[in-house]
Amino acid sequence: MSQDRHYLHGVDYFQLLIDYHGRRLGGPGHIVRLAIEVDGDINAPFLKKKIEASPTISQLTRLRLQGGRWSSFPYFNFFWSNRFTCF
């Protein structure tokens, strides 16, 4: 088993069900958006640089759901070659 392969657990299957029903009804499926609220002014280039340098954000943007067809269990896989850009 690849070290980048992580099989789903209980709550993951619930999220997958939400995605399935959303797509079945013609929507984009289950997507995640992140909003950051700040008090006062913020330096946009500085924030962009910090977000793009974050290992957690980088890992989350490379996460893809694989498998799950009739012959295998669904799992998350990390695609390390993808490049993440912010805004």
Secondary structure, DSSP 8 states (H G I E B T S, - for coil): --TTEEE--HHHHHHHHHHHHHHHTTS--S--------SS---HHHHHHHHHH-HHHHHHHTEEEE--STTS--EEEE-TT------
